[in-house]
Amino acid sequence: MITAKPVETIYSAIGMRVRYIREAIGMTQQDLAKACGLTRTSLVNFENGKQRCMLHTIEQMAKALNSSPKHLLRGLWT
C-alpha cells in the first residue's frame, strides 16, 4: 500500500534532490532555470521547498540534469 506524505514534504524532497544533482554536475541555478523556462528566483524557491512546480517542469529539470523524472521522484512514496 502506498502511504501519502504531506505535499510540502514531497516538493521539499524533490527540490533537495534537484539541487544535489545540479551542484554535483556543476550547473548554476541560472543555467537550470533557463533550461526549464523558469526564473532563477522560482528555481531557488523550488529547491528550498517553498514553491511547487508542475509535472512537466520536473520532466524538463530531469532532462536538463541528464536524469529522469523517475530518478527525481524515486523513494518519495513508500
PDB file of N, CA, C and O in Angstrom:
ATOM      1  N   MET A   1       0.830  -1.182   0.000  1.00  0.00           N
ATOM      2  CA  MET A   1       0.000   0.000   0.000  1.00  0.00           C
ATOM      3  C   MET A   1       0.873   1.243   0.000  1.00  0.00           C
ATOM      4  O   MET A   1       1.886   1.295   0.697  1.00  0.00           O
ATOM      5  N   ILE A   2       0.490   2.229  -0.767  1.00  0.00           N
ATOM      6  CA  ILE A   2       1.227   3.482  -0.848  1.00  0.00           C
ATOM      7  C   ILE A   2       0.759   4.394   0.277  1.00  0.00           C
ATOM      8  O   ILE A   2      -0.437   4.620   0.460  1.00  0.00           O
ATOM      9  N   THR A   3       1.731   4.915   1.028  1.00  0.00           N
ATOM     10  CA  THR A   3       1.374   5.845   2.097  1.00  0.00           C
ATOM     11  C   THR A   3       1.648   7.262   1.612  1.00  0.00           C
ATOM     12  O   THR A   3       2.666   7.530   0.974  1.00  0.00           O
ATOM     13  N   ALA A   4       0.749   8.138   1.915  1.00  0.00           N
ATOM     14  CA  ALA A   4       0.861   9.518   1.459  1.00  0.00           C
ATOM     15  C   ALA A   4       1.699  10.339   2.427  1.00  0.00           C
ATOM     16  O   ALA A   4       1.602  10.181   3.644  1.00  0.00           O
ATOM     17  N   LYS A   5       2.510  11.203   1.877  1.00  0.00           N
ATOM     18  CA  LYS A   5       3.269  12.169   2.662  1.00  0.00           C
ATOM     19  C   LYS A   5       2.676  13.542   2.370  1.00  0.00           C
ATOM     20  O   LYS A   5       2.093  13.752   1.306  1.00  0.00           O
ATOM     21  N   PRO A   6       2.817  14.461   3.290  1.00  0.00           N
ATOM     22  CA  PRO A   6       2.320  15.808   3.010  1.00  0.00           C
ATOM     23  C   PRO A   6       2.964  16.358   1.738  1.00  0.00           C
ATOM     24  O   PRO A   6       4.145  16.120   1.485  1.00  0.00           O
ATOM     25  N   VAL A   7       2.206  17.077   0.955  1.00  0.00           N
ATOM     26  CA  VAL A   7       2.675  17.619  -0.315  1.00  0.00           C
ATOM     27  C   VAL A   7       3.933  18.459  -0.119  1.00  0.00           C
ATOM     28  O   VAL A   7       4.857  18.372  -0.928  1.00  0.00           O
ATOM     29  N   GLU A   8       3.990  19.255   0.917  1.00  0.00           N
ATOM     30  CA  GLU A   8       5.143  20.106   1.148  1.00  0.00           C
ATOM     31  C   GLU A   8       6.401  19.276   1.327  1.00  0.00           C
ATOM     32  O   GLU A   8       7.470  19.670   0.860  1.00  0.00           O
ATOM     33  N   THR A   9       6.296  18.135   1.993  1.00  0.00           N
ATOM     34  CA  THR A   9       7.439  17.248   2.202  1.00  0.00           C
ATOM     35  C   THR A   9       7.935  16.700   0.875  1.00  0.00           C
ATOM     36  O   THR A   9       9.142  16.598   0.657  1.00  0.00           O
ATOM     37  N   ILE A  10       7.023  16.350  -0.005  1.00  0.00           N
ATOM     38  CA  ILE A  10       7.386  15.806  -1.312  1.00  0.00           C
ATOM     39  C   ILE A  10       8.119  16.853  -2.142  1.00  0.00           C
ATOM     40  O   ILE A  10       9.173  16.559  -2.706  1.00  0.00           O
ATOM     41  N   TYR A  11       7.587  18.060  -2.229  1.00  0.00           N
ATOM     42  CA  TYR A  11       8.239  19.104  -3.015  1.00  0.00           C
ATOM     43  C   TYR A  11       9.588  19.494  -2.417  1.00  0.00           C
ATOM     44  O   TYR A  11      10.525  19.804  -3.153  1.00  0.00           O
ATOM     45  N   SER A  12       9.689  19.481  -1.120  1.00  0.00           N
ATOM     46  CA  SER A  12      10.956  19.776  -0.473  1.00  0.00           C
ATOM     47  C   SER A  12      11.995  18.709  -0.815  1.00  0.00           C
ATOM     48  O   SER A  12      13.151  19.031  -1.088  1.00  0.00           O
ATOM     49  N   ALA A  13      11.587  17.452  -0.798  1.00  0.00           N
ATOM     50  CA  ALA A  13      12.498  16.350  -1.122  1.00  0.00           C
ATOM     51  C   ALA A  13      12.950  16.409  -2.577  1.00  0.00           C
ATOM     52  O   ALA A  13      14.126  16.192  -2.869  1.00  0.00           O
ATOM     53  N   ILE A  14      12.028  16.700  -3.489  1.00  0.00           N
ATOM     54  CA  ILE A  14      12.392  16.816  -4.904  1.00  0.00           C
ATOM     55  C   ILE A  14      13.342  17.994  -5.089  1.00  0.00           C
ATOM     56  O   ILE A  14      14.336  17.882  -5.807  1.00  0.00           O
ATOM     57  N   GLY A  15      13.048  19.109  -4.456  1.00  0.00           N
ATOM     58  CA  GLY A  15      13.902  20.288  -4.556  1.00  0.00           C
ATOM     59  C   GLY A  15      15.313  20.022  -4.066  1.00  0.00           C
ATOM     60  O   GLY A  15      16.280  20.460  -4.689  1.00  0.00           O
ATOM     61  N   MET A  16      15.439  19.308  -2.954  1.00  0.00           N
ATOM     62  CA  MET A  16      16.769  18.971  -2.436  1.00  0.00           C
ATOM     63  C   MET A  16      17.512  18.063  -3.407  1.00  0.00           C
ATOM     64  O   MET A  16      18.718  18.215  -3.603  1.00  0.00           O
ATOM     65  N   ARG A  17      16.795  17.119  -4.016  1.00  0.00           N
ATOM     66  CA  ARG A  17      17.422  16.210  -4.975  1.00  0.00           C
ATOM     67  C   ARG A  17      17.870  16.967  -6.219  1.00  0.00           C
ATOM     68  O   ARG A  17      18.960  16.720  -6.736  1.00  0.00           O
ATOM     69  N   VAL A  18      17.044  17.880  -6.699  1.00  0.00           N
ATOM     70  CA  VAL A  18      17.417  18.693  -7.861  1.00  0.00           C
ATOM     71  C   VAL A  18      18.679  19.498  -7.541  1.00  0.00           C
ATOM     72  O   VAL A  18      19.611  19.529  -8.344  1.00  0.00           O
ATOM     73  N   ARG A  19      18.713  20.143  -6.387  1.00  0.00           N
ATOM     74  CA  ARG A  19      19.883  20.936  -6.009  1.00  0.00           C
ATOM     75  C   ARG A  19      21.135  20.073  -5.910  1.00  0.00           C
ATOM     76  O   ARG A  19      22.205  20.466  -6.374  1.00  0.00           O
ATOM     77  N   TYR A  20      20.998  18.896  -5.303  1.00  0.00           N
ATOM     78  CA  TYR A  20      22.137  17.991  -5.144  1.00  0.00           C
ATOM     79  C   TYR A  20      22.705  17.602  -6.507  1.00  0.00           C
ATOM     80  O   TYR A  20      23.917  17.665  -6.715  1.00  0.00           O
ATOM     81  N   ILE A  21      21.847  17.206  -7.425  1.00  0.00           N
ATOM     82  CA  ILE A  21      22.303  16.797  -8.763  1.00  0.00           C
ATOM     83  C   ILE A  21      22.887  17.991  -9.512  1.00  0.00           C
ATOM     84  O   ILE A  21      23.939  17.888 -10.143  1.00  0.00           O
ATOM     85  N   ARG A  22      22.191  19.122  -9.434  1.00  0.00           N
ATOM     86  CA  ARG A  22      22.665  20.328 -10.129  1.00  0.00           C
ATOM     87  C   ARG A  22      24.067  20.705  -9.666  1.00  0.00           C
ATOM     88  O   ARG A  22      24.941  20.981 -10.487  1.00  0.00           O
ATOM     89  N   GLU A  23      24.281  20.718  -8.361  1.00  0.00           N
ATOM     90  CA  GLU A  23      25.591  21.064  -7.829  1.00  0.00           C
ATOM     91  C   GLU A  23      26.638  20.012  -8.185  1.00  0.00           C
ATOM     92  O   GLU A  23      27.788  20.350  -8.467  1.00  0.00           O
ATOM     93  N   ALA A  24      26.246  18.740  -8.172  1.00  0.00           N
ATOM     94  CA  ALA A  24      27.178  17.657  -8.480  1.00  0.00           C
ATOM     95  C   ALA A  24      27.707  17.737  -9.910  1.00  0.00           C
ATOM     96  O   ALA A  24      28.847  17.355 -10.176  1.00  0.00           O
ATOM     97  N   ILE A  25      26.880  18.232 -10.828  1.00  0.00           N
ATOM     98  CA  ILE A  25      27.331  18.326 -12.215  1.00  0.00           C
ATOM     99  C   ILE A  25      27.864  19.717 -12.554  1.00  0.00           C
ATOM    100  O   ILE A  25      28.238  19.980 -13.697  1.00  0.00           O
ATOM    101  N   GLY A  26      27.898  20.605 -11.564  1.00  0.00           N
ATOM    102  CA  GLY A  26      28.476  21.933 -11.755  1.00  0.00           C
ATOM    103  C   GLY A  26      27.598  22.897 -12.528  1.00  0.00           C
ATOM    104  O   GLY A  26      28.104  23.812 -13.178  1.00  0.00           O
ATOM    105  N   MET A  27      26.301  22.707 -12.467  1.00  0.00           N
ATOM    106  CA  MET A  27      25.368  23.587 -13.172  1.00  0.00           C
ATOM    107  C   MET A  27      24.903  24.691 -12.223  1.00  0.00           C
ATOM    108  O   MET A  27      24.643  24.437 -11.047  1.00  0.00           O
ATOM    109  N   THR A  28      24.802  25.898 -12.729  1.00  0.00           N
ATOM    110  CA  THR A  28      24.328  27.006 -11.898  1.00  0.00           C
ATOM    111  C   THR A  28      22.800  27.009 -11.854  1.00  0.00           C
ATOM    112  O   THR A  28      22.132  26.393 -12.685  1.00  0.00           O
ATOM    113  N   GLN A  29      22.277  27.711 -10.874  1.00  0.00           N
ATOM    114  CA  GLN A  29      20.824  27.865 -10.796  1.00  0.00           C
ATOM    115  C   GLN A  29      20.304  28.595 -12.027  1.00  0.00           C
ATOM    116  O   GLN A  29      19.240  28.259 -12.546  1.00  0.00           O
ATOM    117  N   GLN A  30      21.042  29.585 -12.492  1.00  0.00           N
ATOM    118  CA  GLN A  30      20.628  30.340 -13.661  1.00  0.00           C
ATOM    119  C   GLN A  30      20.551  29.442 -14.894  1.00  0.00           C
ATOM    120  O   GLN A  30      19.606  29.542 -15.677  1.00  0.00           O
ATOM    121  N   ASP A  31      21.546  28.564 -15.071  1.00  0.00           N
ATOM    122  CA  ASP A  31      21.552  27.658 -16.227  1.00  0.00           C
ATOM    123  C   ASP A  31      20.367  26.703 -16.197  1.00  0.00           C
ATOM    124  O   ASP A  31      19.714  26.486 -17.218  1.00  0.00           O
ATOM    125  N   LEU A  32      20.090  26.133 -15.031  1.00  0.00           N
ATOM    126  CA  LEU A  32      18.972  25.197 -14.921  1.00  0.00           C
ATOM    127  C   LEU A  32      17.643  25.917 -15.110  1.00  0.00           C
ATOM    128  O   LEU A  32      16.752  25.418 -15.797  1.00  0.00           O
ATOM    129  N   ALA A  33      17.515  27.076 -14.508  1.00  0.00           N
ATOM    130  CA  ALA A  33      16.278  27.847 -14.651  1.00  0.00           C
ATOM    131  C   ALA A  33      16.011  28.160 -16.122  1.00  0.00           C
ATOM    132  O   ALA A  33      14.887  28.012 -16.602  1.00  0.00           O
ATOM    133  N   LYS A  34      17.043  28.591 -16.826  1.00  0.00           N
ATOM    134  CA  LYS A  34      16.892  28.926 -18.246  1.00  0.00           C
ATOM    135  C   LYS A  34      16.491  27.693 -19.047  1.00  0.00           C
ATOM    136  O   LYS A  34      15.631  27.784 -19.923  1.00  0.00           O
ATOM    137  N   ALA A  35      17.097  26.547 -18.765  1.00  0.00           N
ATOM    138  CA  ALA A  35      16.791  25.313 -19.488  1.00  0.00           C
ATOM    139  C   ALA A  35      15.350  24.856 -19.261  1.00  0.00           C
ATOM    140  O   ALA A  35      14.780  24.150 -20.093  1.00  0.00           O
ATOM    141  N   CYS A  36      14.770  25.259 -18.143  1.00  0.00           N
ATOM    142  CA  CYS A  36      13.411  24.842 -17.799  1.00  0.00           C
ATOM    143  C   CYS A  36      12.365  25.926 -18.036  1.00  0.00           C
ATOM    144  O   CYS A  36      11.175  25.698 -17.818  1.00  0.00           O
ATOM    145  N   GLY A  37      12.795  27.090 -18.476  1.00  0.00           N
ATOM    146  CA  GLY A  37      11.858  28.181 -18.704  1.00  0.00           C
ATOM    147  C   GLY A  37      11.360  28.817 -17.420  1.00  0.00           C
ATOM    148  O   GLY A  37      10.240  29.326 -17.364  1.00  0.00           O
ATOM    149  N   LEU A  38      12.198  28.787 -16.384  1.00  0.00           N
ATOM    150  CA  LEU A  38      11.849  29.379 -15.092  1.00  0.00           C
ATOM    151  C   LEU A  38      12.738  30.586 -14.828  1.00  0.00           C
ATOM    152  O   LEU A  38      13.758  30.782 -15.489  1.00  0.00           O
ATOM    153  N   THR A  39      12.339  31.382 -13.861  1.00  0.00           N
ATOM    154  CA  THR A  39      13.241  32.420 -13.378  1.00  0.00           C
ATOM    155  C   THR A  39      14.159  31.787 -12.341  1.00  0.00           C
ATOM    156  O   THR A  39      13.824  30.760 -11.748  1.00  0.00           O
ATOM    157  N   ARG A  40      15.309  32.399 -12.127  1.00  0.00           N
ATOM    158  CA  ARG A  40      16.222  31.889 -11.108  1.00  0.00           C
ATOM    159  C   ARG A  40      15.558  31.913  -9.735  1.00  0.00           C
ATOM    160  O   ARG A  40      15.763  31.007  -8.927  1.00  0.00           O
ATOM    161  N   THR A  41      14.767  32.943  -9.474  1.00  0.00           N
ATOM    162  CA  THR A  41      14.068  33.052  -8.190  1.00  0.00           C
ATOM    163  C   THR A  41      13.114  31.883  -7.983  1.00  0.00           C
ATOM    164  O   THR A  41      13.039  31.332  -6.885  1.00  0.00           O
ATOM    165  N   SER A  42      12.387  31.501  -9.023  1.00  0.00           N
ATOM    166  CA  SER A  42      11.470  30.358  -8.915  1.00  0.00           C
ATOM    167  C   SER A  42      12.236  29.082  -8.620  1.00  0.00           C
ATOM    168  O   SER A  42      11.806  28.271  -7.801  1.00  0.00           O
ATOM    169  N   LEU A  43      13.376  28.900  -9.288  1.00  0.00           N
ATOM    170  CA  LEU A  43      14.178  27.699  -9.044  1.00  0.00           C
ATOM    171  C   LEU A  43      14.709  27.677  -7.616  1.00  0.00           C
ATOM    172  O   LEU A  43      14.693  26.636  -6.959  1.00  0.00           O
ATOM    173  N   VAL A  44      15.179  28.823  -7.138  1.00  0.00           N
ATOM    174  CA  VAL A  44      15.664  28.907  -5.753  1.00  0.00           C
ATOM    175  C   VAL A  44      14.546  28.516  -4.789  1.00  0.00           C
ATOM    176  O   VAL A  44      14.764  27.727  -3.869  1.00  0.00           O
ATOM    177  N   ASN A  45      13.361  29.064  -4.996  1.00  0.00           N
ATOM    178  CA  ASN A  45      12.226  28.739  -4.127  1.00  0.00           C
ATOM    179  C   ASN A  45      11.858  27.260  -4.209  1.00  0.00           C
ATOM    180  O   ASN A  45      11.520  26.645  -3.198  1.00  0.00           O
ATOM    181  N   PHE A  46      11.923  26.691  -5.413  1.00  0.00           N
ATOM    182  CA  PHE A  46      11.616  25.271  -5.570  1.00  0.00           C
ATOM    183  C   PHE A  46      12.649  24.411  -4.852  1.00  0.00           C
ATOM    184  O   PHE A  46      12.290  23.479  -4.133  1.00  0.00           O
ATOM    185  N   GLU A  47      13.927  24.717  -5.043  1.00  0.00           N
ATOM    186  CA  GLU A  47      14.980  23.939  -4.380  1.00  0.00           C
ATOM    187  C   GLU A  47      14.872  24.019  -2.864  1.00  0.00           C
ATOM    188  O   GLU A  47      15.253  23.082  -2.163  1.00  0.00           O
ATOM    189  N   ASN A  48      14.361  25.124  -2.359  1.00  0.00           N
ATOM    190  CA  ASN A  48      14.215  25.302  -0.911  1.00  0.00           C
ATOM    191  C   ASN A  48      12.879  24.801  -0.376  1.00  0.00           C
ATOM    192  O   ASN A  48      12.590  24.949   0.811  1.00  0.00           O
ATOM    193  N   GLY A  49      12.067  24.212  -1.240  1.00  0.00           N
ATOM    194  CA  GLY A  49      10.791  23.663  -0.806  1.00  0.00           C
ATOM    195  C   GLY A  49       9.727  24.702  -0.537  1.00  0.00           C
ATOM    196  O   GLY A  49       8.744  24.418   0.147  1.00  0.00           O
ATOM    197  N   LYS A  50       9.905  25.902  -1.064  1.00  0.00           N
ATOM    198  CA  LYS A  50       8.956  26.980  -0.822  1.00  0.00           C
ATOM    199  C   LYS A  50       7.990  27.190  -1.978  1.00  0.00           C
ATOM    200  O   LYS A  50       7.080  28.014  -1.890  1.00  0.00           O
ATOM    201  N   GLN A  51       8.188  26.446  -3.060  1.00  0.00           N
ATOM    202  CA  GLN A  51       7.342  26.614  -4.243  1.00  0.00           C
ATOM    203  C   GLN A  51       7.097  25.254  -4.877  1.00  0.00           C
ATOM    204  O   GLN A  51       7.995  24.416  -4.951  1.00  0.00           O
ATOM    205  N   ARG A  52       5.888  25.052  -5.323  1.00  0.00           N
ATOM    206  CA  ARG A  52       5.535  23.833  -6.036  1.00  0.00           C
ATOM    207  C   ARG A  52       5.826  24.024  -7.516  1.00  0.00           C
ATOM    208  O   ARG A  52       6.024  25.146  -7.982  1.00  0.00           O
ATOM    209  N   CYS A  53       5.850  22.912  -8.253  1.00  0.00           N
ATOM    210  CA  CYS A  53       6.008  23.028  -9.700  1.00  0.00           C
ATOM    211  C   CYS A  53       5.158  21.971 -10.391  1.00  0.00           C
ATOM    212  O   CYS A  53       4.723  20.993  -9.783  1.00  0.00           O
ATOM    213  N   MET A  54       4.940  22.197 -11.666  1.00  0.00           N
ATOM    214  CA  MET A  54       4.131  21.281 -12.464  1.00  0.00           C
ATOM    215  C   MET A  54       4.959  20.058 -12.843  1.00  0.00           C
ATOM    216  O   MET A  54       6.189  20.109 -12.850  1.00  0.00           O
ATOM    217  N   LEU A  55       4.281  18.968 -13.154  1.00  0.00           N
ATOM    218  CA  LEU A  55       4.984  17.746 -13.529  1.00  0.00           C
ATOM    219  C   LEU A  55       5.824  17.931 -14.788  1.00  0.00           C
ATOM    220  O   LEU A  55       6.918  17.375 -14.887  1.00  0.00           O
ATOM    221  N   HIS A  56       5.332  18.697 -15.742  1.00  0.00           N
ATOM    222  CA  HIS A  56       6.132  18.890 -16.947  1.00  0.00           C
ATOM    223  C   HIS A  56       7.415  19.669 -16.650  1.00  0.00           C
ATOM    224  O   HIS A  56       8.404  19.530 -17.370  1.00  0.00           O
ATOM    225  N   THR A  57       7.405  20.486 -15.597  1.00  0.00           N
ATOM    226  CA  THR A  57       8.616  21.200 -15.204  1.00  0.00           C
ATOM    227  C   THR A  57       9.617  20.229 -14.581  1.00  0.00           C
ATOM    228  O   THR A  57      10.822  20.360 -14.796  1.00  0.00           O
ATOM    229  N   ILE A  58       9.128  19.263 -13.815  1.00  0.00           N
ATOM    230  CA  ILE A  58      10.008  18.240 -13.261  1.00  0.00           C
ATOM    231  C   ILE A  58      10.651  17.448 -14.394  1.00  0.00           C
ATOM    232  O   ILE A  58      11.829  17.098 -14.328  1.00  0.00           O
ATOM    233  N   GLU A  59       9.868  17.170 -15.434  1.00  0.00           N
ATOM    234  CA  GLU A  59      10.415  16.460 -16.596  1.00  0.00           C
ATOM    235  C   GLU A  59      11.500  17.310 -17.277  1.00  0.00           C
ATOM    236  O   GLU A  59      12.538  16.782 -17.675  1.00  0.00           O
ATOM    237  N   GLN A  60      11.264  18.613 -17.411  1.00  0.00           N
ATOM    238  CA  GLN A  60      12.263  19.499 -18.020  1.00  0.00           C
ATOM    239  C   GLN A  60      13.525  19.571 -17.173  1.00  0.00           C
ATOM    240  O   GLN A  60      14.634  19.570 -17.706  1.00  0.00           O
ATOM    241  N   MET A  61      13.361  19.636 -15.850  1.00  0.00           N
ATOM    242  CA  MET A  61      14.513  19.662 -14.954  1.00  0.00           C
ATOM    243  C   MET A  61      15.329  18.386 -15.096  1.00  0.00           C
ATOM    244  O   MET A  61      16.555  18.429 -15.195  1.00  0.00           O
ATOM    245  N   ALA A  62      14.645  17.258 -15.105  1.00  0.00           N
ATOM    246  CA  ALA A  62      15.336  15.981 -15.234  1.00  0.00           C
ATOM    247  C   ALA A  62      16.140  15.935 -16.529  1.00  0.00           C
ATOM    248  O   ALA A  62      17.295  15.509 -16.531  1.00  0.00           O
ATOM    249  N   LYS A  63      15.542  16.364 -17.607  1.00  0.00           N
ATOM    250  CA  LYS A  63      16.227  16.363 -18.902  1.00  0.00           C
ATOM    251  C   LYS A  63      17.460  17.268 -18.858  1.00  0.00           C
ATOM    252  O   LYS A  63      18.531  16.880 -19.325  1.00  0.00           O
ATOM    253  N   ALA A  64      17.314  18.457 -18.305  1.00  0.00           N
ATOM    254  CA  ALA A  64      18.433  19.398 -18.219  1.00  0.00           C
ATOM    255  C   ALA A  64      19.550  18.873 -17.323  1.00  0.00           C
ATOM    256  O   ALA A  64      20.715  19.231 -17.501  1.00  0.00           O
ATOM    257  N   LEU A  65      19.195  18.027 -16.361  1.00  0.00           N
ATOM    258  CA  LEU A  65      20.180  17.449 -15.436  1.00  0.00           C
ATOM    259  C   LEU A  65      20.714  16.104 -15.925  1.00  0.00           C
ATOM    260  O   LEU A  65      21.440  15.419 -15.204  1.00  0.00           O
ATOM    261  N   ASN A  66      20.351  15.732 -17.152  1.00  0.00           N
ATOM    262  CA  ASN A  66      20.732  14.419 -17.698  1.00  0.00           C
ATOM    263  C   ASN A  66      20.287  13.292 -16.782  1.00  0.00           C
ATOM    264  O   ASN A  66      21.020  12.331 -16.547  1.00  0.00           O
ATOM    265  N   SER A  67      19.087  13.428 -16.276  1.00  0.00           N
ATOM    266  CA  SER A  67      18.495  12.454 -15.372  1.00  0.00           C
ATOM    267  C   SER A  67      17.128  12.070 -15.930  1.00  0.00           C
ATOM    268  O   SER A  67      16.845  12.274 -17.110  1.00  0.00           O
ATOM    269  N   SER A  68      16.290  11.516 -15.068  1.00  0.00           N
ATOM    270  CA  SER A  68      14.937  11.160 -15.479  1.00  0.00           C
ATOM    271  C   SER A  68      13.965  11.584 -14.381  1.00  0.00           C
ATOM    272  O   SER A  68      14.352  11.703 -13.218  1.00  0.00           O
ATOM    273  N   PRO A  69      12.706  11.811 -14.747  1.00  0.00           N
ATOM    274  CA  PRO A  69      11.710  12.122 -13.717  1.00  0.00           C
ATOM    275  C   PRO A  69      11.637  11.001 -12.681  1.00  0.00           C
ATOM    276  O   PRO A  69      11.466  11.258 -11.489  1.00  0.00           O
ATOM    277  N   LYS A  70      11.766   9.767 -13.140  1.00  0.00           N
ATOM    278  CA  LYS A  70      11.731   8.623 -12.223  1.00  0.00           C
ATOM    279  C   LYS A  70      12.815   8.741 -11.154  1.00  0.00           C
ATOM    280  O   LYS A  70      12.573   8.451  -9.983  1.00  0.00           O
ATOM    281  N   HIS A  71      13.998   9.163 -11.559  1.00  0.00           N
ATOM    282  CA  HIS A  71      15.094   9.325 -10.601  1.00  0.00           C
ATOM    283  C   HIS A  71      14.792  10.447  -9.603  1.00  0.00           C
ATOM    284  O   HIS A  71      15.050  10.301  -8.409  1.00  0.00           O
ATOM    285  N   LEU A  72      14.248  11.559 -10.090  1.00  0.00           N
ATOM    286  CA  LEU A  72      13.943  12.673  -9.195  1.00  0.00           C
ATOM    287  C   LEU A  72      12.841  12.317  -8.200  1.00  0.00           C
ATOM    288  O   LEU A  72      12.820  12.842  -7.087  1.00  0.00           O
ATOM    289  N   LEU A  73      11.937  11.438  -8.589  1.00  0.00           N
ATOM    290  CA  LEU A  73      10.793  11.092  -7.738  1.00  0.00           C
ATOM    291  C   LEU A  73      11.006   9.814  -6.932  1.00  0.00           C
ATOM    292  O   LEU A  73      10.198   9.486  -6.063  1.00  0.00           O
ATOM    293  N   ARG A  74      12.087   9.091  -7.215  1.00  0.00           N
ATOM    294  CA  ARG A  74      12.335   7.798  -6.553  1.00  0.00           C
ATOM    295  C   ARG A  74      12.348   7.927  -5.040  1.00  0.00           C
ATOM    296  O   ARG A  74      12.997   8.808  -4.478  1.00  0.00           O
ATOM    297  N   GLY A  75      11.620   7.032  -4.399  1.00  0.00           N
ATOM    298  CA  GLY A  75      11.631   6.950  -2.947  1.00  0.00           C
ATOM    299  C   GLY A  75      10.701   7.907  -2.225  1.00  0.00           C
ATOM    300  O   GLY A  75      10.669   7.921  -0.995  1.00  0.00           O
ATOM    301  N   LEU A  76       9.951   8.702  -2.958  1.00  0.00           N
ATOM    302  CA  LEU A  76       9.068   9.667  -2.298  1.00  0.00           C
ATOM    303  C   LEU A  76       7.782   9.027  -1.790  1.00  0.00           C
ATOM    304  O   LEU A  76       7.181   9.508  -0.829  1.00  0.00           O
ATOM    305  N   TRP A  77       7.366   7.954  -2.428  1.00  0.00           N
ATOM    306  CA  TRP A  77       6.181   7.231  -1.985  1.00  0.00           C
ATOM    307  C   TRP A  77       6.598   5.828  -1.635  1.00  0.00           C
ATOM    308  O   TRP A  77       7.069   5.075  -2.487  1.00  0.00           O
ATOM    309  N   THR A  78       6.424   5.475  -0.372  1.00  0.00           N
ATOM    310  CA  THR A  78       6.828   4.139   0.068  1.00  0.00           C
ATOM    311  C   THR A  78       5.702   3.443   0.770  1.00  0.00           C
ATOM    312  O   THR A  78       5.861   2.304   1.211  1.00  0.00           O
TER     313      THR A  78
END
